[in-house]
Amino acid sequence: MIKKLLSAYKYFKKRDYNYIINAIAWQFPAWFMRYCHSYLLTTKAPKLISRDFKIYFKKFIDLNDLDILNDFGMPEGLVKSRISSGDKGIIIGYGNEIRSIIWGASDKKYLKVVGAVLDPGQDGFIAYGGYTKEKYRIQGLFPSIFNDMYQYYSGRGRNKVYAAIDSINHNSMNLHLKMNFEIVGEIHCFVLMGISICYYKKWPFETNKIHIFFKKPPGNLDWV
């Protein structure tokens, strides 16, 4: 019994406490209980190695992609909402399967991943919703569509890209740092029974230090 307790203690001592808290919170709906400690990163000159995937399809998302996006796990209503709000999405895949995706937005949004309001201004955009299916990672799919997204927005005078990353997502953090991103913000967000308390420990723009709201974020902003 003592050996088991010592073993459990050593295991939890090695773990990130944020991970343990999140592991508990993940057992409940996001509106009921959630905690995240996250970072905001930005760059004006992303560095990435992008491959030419000749046998893959790669395109900006439109309403003709609703079926394959639904198979990917993205419901029709969400896709239509994002497109109608002016957000841009890019997918890459093979056959009828999407393997990687990214979204971009140029207006003020509520970043539910980190629990923060972000306005990218006149010269920036927000990269969000980036995801690659696990078995297709480390193949260069994400850098390829990220590069296309950056080229799209920079061609419209928005060459500063922002990305929000949960502190326990070490792989994503390391990838963004390798891509020449730097940390410019830090946020703690607590959610309990629909009430959100977001504390901006560090933020590159003027903002209230704390945002408190019930279910809907300040200004009824879109959740991304």
C-alpha positions as a LaTeX table, in Angstrom:
\begin{tabular}{lrrr}
\hline
Residue & $x$ (\AA) & $y$ (\AA) & $z$ (\AA) \\
\hline
Met1 & 0.00 & 0.00 & 0.00 \\
Ile2 & 2.80 & 2.41 & 0.95 \\
Lys3 & 4.65 & 1.60 & $-2.29$ \\
Lys4 & 1.50 & 2.37 & $-4.29$ \\
Leu5 & 1.08 & 5.71 & $-2.51$ \\
Leu6 & 4.71 & 6.63 & $-3.08$ \\
Ser7 & 4.42 & 5.64 & $-6.71$ \\
Ala8 & 1.30 & 7.79 & $-7.15$ \\
Tyr9 & 3.01 & 10.72 & $-5.41$ \\
Lys10 & 6.05 & 10.50 & $-7.69$ \\
Tyr11 & 3.78 & 10.33 & $-10.75$ \\
Phe12 & 1.80 & 13.43 & $-9.85$ \\
Lys13 & 4.94 & 15.28 & $-8.78$ \\
Lys14 & 6.31 & 14.83 & $-12.31$ \\
Arg15 & 3.10 & 16.09 & $-13.91$ \\
Asp16 & 2.30 & 19.70 & $-14.67$ \\
Tyr17 & $-0.30$ & 20.87 & $-12.12$ \\
Asn18 & $-2.14$ & 22.61 & $-14.94$ \\
Tyr19 & $-2.47$ & 19.24 & $-16.64$ \\
Ile20 & $-3.94$ & 17.67 & $-13.49$ \\
Ile21 & $-6.47$ & 20.49 & $-13.04$ \\
Asn22 & $-7.43$ & 20.24 & $-16.71$ \\
Ala23 & $-7.75$ & 16.47 & $-16.47$ \\
Ile24 & $-10.34$ & 16.97 & $-13.74$ \\
Ala25 & $-12.15$ & 19.76 & $-15.60$ \\
Trp26 & $-12.35$ & 17.69 & $-18.80$ \\
Gln27 & $-14.76$ & 15.35 & $-17.01$ \\
Phe28 & $-17.39$ & 18.11 & $-17.07$ \\
Pro29 & $-19.01$ & 20.25 & $-19.79$ \\
Ala30 & $-16.90$ & 23.32 & $-20.64$ \\
Trp31 & $-19.59$ & 25.72 & $-19.38$ \\
Phe32 & $-19.76$ & 23.97 & $-16.00$ \\
Met33 & $-16.09$ & 23.72 & $-15.05$ \\
Arg34 & $-12.90$ & 24.69 & $-16.83$ \\
Tyr35 & $-9.47$ & 26.13 & $-16.15$ \\
Cys36 & $-6.81$ & 27.21 & $-18.59$ \\
His37 & $-3.45$ & 28.89 & $-18.30$ \\
Ser38 & $-2.48$ & 30.07 & $-21.74$ \\
Tyr39 & $-0.16$ & 32.27 & $-23.75$ \\
Leu40 & $-0.61$ & 34.69 & $-26.62$ \\
Leu41 & 2.13 & 34.59 & $-29.25$ \\
Thr42 & 2.82 & 36.76 & $-32.27$ \\
Thr43 & 5.26 & 37.28 & $-35.13$ \\
Lys44 & 5.66 & 39.50 & $-38.18$ \\
Ala45 & 8.02 & 37.11 & $-39.89$ \\
Pro46 & 7.07 & 33.44 & $-39.45$ \\
Lys47 & 9.74 & 30.93 & $-40.35$ \\
Leu48 & 8.53 & 27.57 & $-41.52$ \\
Ile49 & 9.44 & 24.81 & $-43.90$ \\
Ser50 & 6.59 & 24.15 & $-46.31$ \\
Arg51 & 6.42 & 21.19 & $-48.69$ \\
Asp52 & 4.61 & 20.93 & $-52.00$ \\
Phe53 & 1.96 & 18.22 & $-51.56$ \\
Lys54 & 1.21 & 17.42 & $-55.20$ \\
Ile55 & $-1.13$ & 14.47 & $-54.56$ \\
Tyr56 & $-3.10$ & 16.32 & $-51.86$ \\
Phe57 & $-5.93$ & 18.79 & $-52.32$ \\
Lys58 & $-5.48$ & 22.15 & $-50.60$ \\
Lys59 & $-8.04$ & 24.93 & $-50.73$ \\
Phe60 & $-9.84$ & 27.76 & $-48.98$ \\
Ile61 & $-13.04$ & 26.56 & $-47.34$ \\
Asp62 & $-16.38$ & 27.34 & $-48.98$ \\
Leu63 & $-19.93$ & 26.05 & $-48.65$ \\
Asn64 & $-19.17$ & 23.14 & $-51.00$ \\
Asp65 & $-16.99$ & 21.64 & $-48.25$ \\
Leu66 & $-19.73$ & 21.21 & $-45.64$ \\
Asp67 & $-19.96$ & 17.43 & $-45.97$ \\
Ile68 & $-16.25$ & 16.65 & $-45.61$ \\
Leu69 & $-15.97$ & 19.21 & $-42.81$ \\
Asn70 & $-18.81$ & 17.47 & $-40.99$ \\
Asp71 & $-16.92$ & 14.17 & $-41.36$ \\
Phe72 & $-13.88$ & 15.98 & $-39.92$ \\
Gly73 & $-15.95$ & 16.87 & $-36.86$ \\
Met74 & $-16.95$ & 20.44 & $-37.72$ \\
Pro75 & $-20.75$ & 20.94 & $-37.82$ \\
Glu76 & $-22.41$ & 22.77 & $-40.69$ \\
Gly77 & $-23.76$ & 25.59 & $-38.53$ \\
Leu78 & $-20.32$ & 26.46 & $-37.19$ \\
Val79 & $-18.76$ & 26.53 & $-40.66$ \\
Lys80 & $-21.53$ & 28.73 & $-42.06$ \\
Ser81 & $-21.23$ & 31.09 & $-39.10$ \\
Arg82 & $-17.49$ & 31.49 & $-39.56$ \\
Ile83 & $-17.75$ & 32.05 & $-43.31$ \\
Ser84 & $-20.57$ & 34.59 & $-42.91$ \\
Ser85 & $-18.52$ & 36.54 & $-40.34$ \\
Gly86 & $-15.67$ & 36.88 & $-42.86$ \\
Asp87 & $-13.28$ & 34.31 & $-41.40$ \\
Lys88 & $-11.10$ & 32.31 & $-43.78$ \\
Gly89 & $-10.33$ & 28.61 & $-43.48$ \\
Ile90 & $-7.88$ & 26.39 & $-45.35$ \\
Ile91 & $-7.94$ & 22.61 & $-45.52$ \\
Ile92 & $-5.52$ & 20.04 & $-46.90$ \\
Gly93 & $-6.25$ & 16.38 & $-47.41$ \\
Tyr94 & $-6.40$ & 13.38 & $-49.66$ \\
Gly95 & $-9.43$ & 11.96 & $-51.47$ \\
Asn96 & $-12.46$ & 12.89 & $-49.37$ \\
Glu97 & $-10.51$ & 13.15 & $-46.11$ \\
Ile98 & $-9.38$ & 16.39 & $-44.51$ \\
Arg99 & $-6.09$ & 15.88 & $-42.71$ \\
Ser100 & $-5.26$ & 19.37 & $-41.48$ \\
Ile101 & $-7.13$ & 22.65 & $-41.05$ \\
Ile102 & $-6.57$ & 26.26 & $-39.98$ \\
Trp103 & $-8.81$ & 29.31 & $-39.65$ \\
Gly104 & $-8.00$ & 33.01 & $-39.74$ \\
Ala105 & $-9.88$ & 36.12 & $-38.56$ \\
Ser106 & $-9.16$ & 39.83 & $-38.93$ \\
Asp107 & $-11.74$ & 41.19 & $-36.47$ \\
Lys108 & $-12.13$ & 41.14 & $-32.70$ \\
Lys109 & $-12.82$ & 37.67 & $-31.30$ \\
Tyr110 & $-13.18$ & 35.84 & $-28.01$ \\
Leu111 & $-10.53$ & 33.12 & $-27.93$ \\
Lys112 & $-12.20$ & 30.29 & $-26.03$ \\
Val113 & $-8.96$ & 28.27 & $-26.02$ \\
Val114 & $-7.42$ & 30.80 & $-23.65$ \\
Gly115 & $-10.41$ & 32.75 & $-22.36$ \\
Ala116 & $-9.46$ & 36.18 & $-23.71$ \\
Val117 & $-10.71$ & 38.97 & $-25.95$ \\
Leu118 & $-8.33$ & 39.86 & $-28.78$ \\
Asp119 & $-8.51$ & 42.62 & $-31.39$ \\
Pro120 & $-5.74$ & 42.12 & $-34.00$ \\
Gly121 & $-5.95$ & 45.76 & $-35.11$ \\
Gln122 & $-5.48$ & 47.07 & $-38.64$ \\
Asp123 & $-2.23$ & 45.23 & $-39.34$ \\
Gly124 & $-2.87$ & 41.83 & $-37.75$ \\
Phe125 & $-4.96$ & 38.68 & $-37.92$ \\
Ile126 & $-5.71$ & 35.77 & $-35.63$ \\
Ala127 & $-4.77$ & 32.22 & $-36.60$ \\
Tyr128 & $-7.05$ & 29.80 & $-34.77$ \\
Gly129 & $-8.61$ & 26.36 & $-34.96$ \\
Gly130 & $-5.42$ & 24.77 & $-36.27$ \\
Tyr131 & $-5.61$ & 20.98 & $-36.09$ \\
Thr132 & $-3.96$ & 18.01 & $-37.79$ \\
Lys133 & $-5.19$ & 14.46 & $-37.35$ \\
Glu134 & $-2.79$ & 12.64 & $-35.06$ \\
Lys135 & $-1.61$ & 9.99 & $-37.54$ \\
Tyr136 & $-0.70$ & 12.67 & $-40.10$ \\
Arg137 & 1.33 & 14.93 & $-37.84$ \\
Ile138 & 5.02 & 15.76 & $-38.39$ \\
Gln139 & 4.49 & 15.57 & $-42.15$ \\
Gly140 & 4.51 & 19.30 & $-42.81$ \\
Leu141 & 0.78 & 19.60 & $-43.48$ \\
Phe142 & 0.12 & 22.34 & $-40.94$ \\
Pro143 & 3.08 & 24.56 & $-41.97$ \\
Ser144 & 1.85 & 24.33 & $-45.57$ \\
Ile145 & $-1.64$ & 25.68 & $-44.85$ \\
Phe146 & $-0.33$ & 28.13 & $-42.24$ \\
Asn147 & 1.96 & 29.60 & $-44.89$ \\
Asp148 & $-0.96$ & 29.98 & $-47.31$ \\
Met149 & $-3.05$ & 31.67 & $-44.61$ \\
Tyr150 & $-0.22$ & 34.07 & $-43.78$ \\
Gln151 & 0.30 & 34.92 & $-47.45$ \\
Tyr152 & $-3.42$ & 35.64 & $-47.83$ \\
Tyr153 & $-3.60$ & 38.10 & $-44.93$ \\
Ser154 & $-0.18$ & 39.70 & $-45.42$ \\
Gly155 & $-1.19$ & 40.37 & $-49.02$ \\
Arg156 & $-3.99$ & 42.50 & $-47.54$ \\
Gly157 & $-1.72$ & 44.51 & $-45.27$ \\
Arg158 & $-2.09$ & 42.23 & $-42.23$ \\
Asn159 & 1.38 & 40.83 & $-41.67$ \\
Lys160 & 1.22 & 40.38 & $-37.89$ \\
Val161 & $-0.22$ & 37.03 & $-36.87$ \\
Tyr162 & $-1.48$ & 36.13 & $-33.39$ \\
Ala163 & $-1.95$ & 32.63 & $-31.98$ \\
Ala164 & $-3.20$ & 31.49 & $-28.57$ \\
Ile165 & $-1.86$ & 28.29 & $-27.02$ \\
Asp166 & $-2.75$ & 26.43 & $-23.82$ \\
Ser167 & 0.28 & 26.05 & $-21.58$ \\
Ile168 & $-0.10$ & 22.25 & $-21.48$ \\
Asn169 & 0.11 & 22.00 & $-25.29$ \\
His170 & 3.89 & 21.73 & $-25.34$ \\
Asn171 & 4.10 & 20.43 & $-28.92$ \\
Ser172 & 2.20 & 23.39 & $-30.32$ \\
Met173 & 4.19 & 25.83 & $-28.21$ \\
Asn174 & 7.51 & 24.40 & $-29.40$ \\
Leu175 & 6.35 & 24.48 & $-33.03$ \\
His176 & 5.32 & 28.13 & $-32.81$ \\
Leu177 & 8.57 & 29.15 & $-31.11$ \\
Lys178 & 10.49 & 27.42 & $-33.91$ \\
Met179 & 8.33 & 29.38 & $-36.37$ \\
Asn180 & 9.72 & 32.64 & $-34.89$ \\
Phe181 & 6.76 & 33.46 & $-32.64$ \\
Glu182 & 7.33 & 35.22 & $-29.32$ \\
Ile183 & 5.20 & 35.21 & $-26.19$ \\
Val184 & 3.48 & 38.57 & $-25.64$ \\
Gly185 & 0.56 & 37.65 & $-23.37$ \\
Glu186 & $-0.39$ & 35.35 & $-20.50$ \\
Ile187 & $-3.92$ & 34.57 & $-19.32$ \\
His188 & $-5.61$ & 32.55 & $-16.58$ \\
Cys189 & $-9.27$ & 31.67 & $-17.11$ \\
Phe190 & $-11.65$ & 29.96 & $-14.68$ \\
Val191 & $-15.16$ & 28.79 & $-15.54$ \\
Leu192 & $-17.62$ & 27.53 & $-12.96$ \\
Met193 & $-21.31$ & 26.92 & $-13.66$ \\
Gly194 & $-21.32$ & 29.30 & $-16.64$ \\
Ile195 & $-19.47$ & 32.14 & $-14.91$ \\
Ser196 & $-16.11$ & 32.98 & $-16.53$ \\
Ile197 & $-13.35$ & 34.90 & $-14.77$ \\
Cys198 & $-10.45$ & 35.79 & $-17.09$ \\
Tyr199 & $-7.33$ & 37.34 & $-15.62$ \\
Tyr200 & $-4.91$ & 39.03 & $-18.03$ \\
Lys201 & $-1.56$ & 38.61 & $-16.30$ \\
Lys202 & 0.24 & 40.06 & $-19.32$ \\
Trp203 & $-1.30$ & 41.54 & $-22.46$ \\
Pro204 & 0.12 & 43.55 & $-25.39$ \\
Phe205 & $-2.94$ & 45.84 & $-25.59$ \\
Glu206 & $-4.83$ & 48.02 & $-23.15$ \\
Thr207 & $-7.56$ & 45.96 & $-21.50$ \\
Asn208 & $-9.34$ & 45.44 & $-18.23$ \\
Lys209 & $-7.21$ & 43.25 & $-16.00$ \\
Ile210 & $-10.19$ & 40.97 & $-15.35$ \\
His211 & $-13.23$ & 40.06 & $-17.46$ \\
Ile212 & $-16.18$ & 38.46 & $-15.67$ \\
Phe213 & $-19.22$ & 37.30 & $-17.63$ \\
Phe214 & $-21.94$ & 34.66 & $-17.71$ \\
Lys215 & $-21.79$ & 32.25 & $-20.68$ \\
Lys216 & $-21.53$ & 34.91 & $-23.42$ \\
Pro217 & $-18.23$ & 36.88 & $-23.62$ \\
Pro218 & $-18.07$ & 40.70 & $-23.43$ \\
Gly219 & $-19.76$ & 42.39 & $-26.38$ \\
Asn220 & $-21.35$ & 39.09 & $-27.47$ \\
Leu221 & $-18.24$ & 38.38 & $-29.50$ \\
Asp222 & $-17.89$ & 35.25 & $-31.61$ \\
Trp223 & $-16.27$ & 32.30 & $-29.86$ \\
Val224 & $-13.30$ & 30.88 & $-31.79$ \\
\hline
\end{tabular}
